Amino acid sequence: MMSAKPVWWKQEDWLAVWLAAVTLILVLLGARPAMPVFKWKDAAEAAGLFSGANLTAAAALGLGLLVLSLPGALWLGGNAGRYAAGFAAVYAMGLVAQGLAGNAFVNQWGLEYVIFALALGLFLSNAVGVPAWLAEAARTEYYIKTGLVLLGATILFGELLQAGVLGMLQAVLVVSVIWYFGYWLARRLRLDEEFSAMLTTAVSICGVSAAIAACGAIQGDKKKLSYVASVVLIVAVPMMVLQPWIVKTFGIPDVVGGAWLGGTLDTSGSVVAAGALISEQAMKIGTIVKFSQNVLIGVAAFLLSLWWTMKESGAAREKPDARVIWERFPKFVLGFVAASLVFSALLSPELVKATKGVIAGLRTAWFAMAFVSIGLETKFTDLWSMENGRPFVAFVGAQAANVVWTLILAYLIFGGVLFPAPQF
C-alpha cells in the first residue's frame, strides 16, 4: 500500500523553509556562533586550521546544524541514529572541501569549495561505496533548499542601488539575451528542457549558485546539476587567464575589461582574481557587475518556478488554476523572497550588517553538504557519459556568445559611448 502524502507543513520544501526560518530567528536573537576559519596560504597558516579554537568552532557549528535539521529529517522518514552518524560524515567532508578551497593558491585560480565537495562525494561513492548509515544523511534537496532561503537574507533589494545602475543595466541585458540563446542552443542539441534550463541559467547569471537555484525551482535531476557545476568551474579557469590577457593585449580600457569579466566569469572568486590581473579599477568594476547579476538569482528562480509549473500543468492536461500552481510551486522560493524582504525592509541596516557574515557562513555549510550529497548519489559513469558530450558543447557555445555579447555591452555601457564612463 502506498504511503499517504505528508501534510503540507511536513513536505520537504516547507521543512527547508522552517529550518532556515528558525535559523534566521536564532541569529537575529543573538545566537551567532563563531564561524570556523578556512583561509590559509602556507604550512603555518594551515596548522591554524587545526587549532583548538577552530576545531571547537567547527564542531559546535556542526552540532547546531544537526540539532536544527534532525526534526525535519525524521519527518521525512529518516532514522535518528543513522542520520546523526551520516550527518557527521557529510559535514566533515564539507569542512574538508572548504579547507581545500581556502588555500590562497587554489582561491587565486577561482576553484571553489563546490568542486571539492562534489569530488569528495564522488570519490567515496565510486571508490568505496556508500553505506546505509551515510546514505541516510545524503539529503541534497533538504540542504540546498535551506541554503537558498538563507541566501535570500544576504541578497537585499536595497543593494541594487549599491550594485550600480550601469551594472544592473548590463546584467539585465546579458541575462535576458544569453538565457534565451543558450536555451535555444541546448534544445537544438537535443538536451531536455530541465537540463537546458539549468545549464543556460548557470551561463547567463552567475554560475553554480544560479544553477542550484534553477535546479531547485524546477525540481531538477541532481546528476545534471553536478555536471553543470563541474563544467562551470572547469571552464572558468582558462577564461580567467585568457580574458585579462586579451584586455591587455588589445588595449581594452580597464573599466570596460572589468565589466566584461564581471558579466562572463561565472564565479565571484574568478572575477576578483582576473580583475586583479588587470588593475584595481577593473577588479572593482567587475565585482559590481558580478554582484548585479547575483541579485537576479531570486528573480530568475521565481520566473523559472512559474514557467515550470505552468509547463508541467499543461503537459498533464490540467487547467493551470491557482490550486495546481500552488501545489507545484516550490515553496522554498517563497522563503527566499520572504527572507530578502524581511532583511531589506524590516530590519535596521546595522543588524543586517552584523548578521550577514554568520548567515553567509551557515549558507555555505549547507551548500557544501549538499554537493557532498550529490557526489554520494552519483556515479562517474553518469557524468562522463551524460548525453554524449552535448551539454558541454551547449555550455561552451552559450559561453562563447556570452563573451562576445557582454564585451559589446561593456563598451556601450561602461566605455563612454551611451553613458559617461564611471570613475573609480
Stockholm file with secondary structure:
# STOCKHOLM 1.0

chainA/1-424         MMSAKPVWWKQEDWLAVWLAAVTLILVLLGARPAMPVFKWKDAAEAAGLFSGANLTAAAALGLGLLVLSLPGALWLGGNAGRYAAGFAAVYAMGLVAQGLAGNAFVNQWGLEYVIFALALGLFLSNAVGVPAWLAEAARTEYYIKTGLVLLGATILFGELLQAGVLGMLQAVLVVSVIWYFGYWLARRLRLDEEFSAMLTTAVSICGVSAAIAACGAIQGDKKKLSYVASVVLIVAVPMMVLQPWIVKTFGIPDVVGGAWLGGTLDTSGSVVAAGALISEQAMKIGTIVKFSQNVLIGVAAFLLSLWWTMKESGAAREKPDARVIWERFPKFVLGFVAASLVFSALLSPELVKATKGVIAGLRTAWFAMAFVSIGLETKFTDLWSMENGRPFVAFVGAQAANVVWTLILAYLIFGGVLFPAPQF
#=GR chainA/1-424 SS CCCCCCCGGGSHHHHHHHHHHHHHHHHHTTCCCCCCCCCBCSHHHHHHTTSHHHHHHHHHHHHHHHHHHHHHHHHTTCCHHHHHHHHHHHHHHHHHHHHHHTBHHHHHTTCCHHHHHHHHHHHIIIIICCCHHHHTTCCHHHHHHHHHHHHHTTSCTTHHHHHCHHHHHHHHHHHHHHHHHHHHHHHHTTCCHHHHHHHHHHHHTTTHHHHHHHHHHHTCCHHHHHHHHHHHHHHHHHHHHHHHHHHHHTTCCHHHHHHHHHHHCSSHHHHHHHHHTTCHHHHHHHHHHHHHHHHTHHHHHHHHHHHHHHHHHHHTTCCCCHHHHHHHSCHHHHHHHHHHHIIIIISCHHHHHHHHHHHHHHHHHHHHHHHHHHHHTCCHHHHHTGGGGHHHHHHHHHHHHHHHHHHHHHHHHHSSSSSCCCCC
#=GC SS_cons         CCCCCCCGGGSHHHHHHHHHHHHHHHHHTTCCCCCCCCCBCSHHHHHHTTSHHHHHHHHHHHHHHHHHHHHHHHHTTCCHHHHHHHHHHHHHHHHHHHHHHTBHHHHHTTCCHHHHHHHHHHHIIIIICCCHHHHTTCCHHHHHHHHHHHHHTTSCTTHHHHHCHHHHHHHHHHHHHHHHHHHHHHHHTTCCHHHHHHHHHHHHTTTHHHHHHHHHHHTCCHHHHHHHHHHHHHHHHHHHHHHHHHHHHTTCCHHHHHHHHHHHCSSHHHHHHHHHTTCHHHHHHHHHHHHHHHHTHHHHHHHHHHHHHHHHHHHTTCCCCHHHHHHHSCHHHHHHHHHHHIIIIISCHHHHHHHHHHHHHHHHHHHHHHHHHHHHTCCHHHHHTGGGGHHHHHHHHHHHHHHHHHHHHHHHHHSSSSSCCCCC
//
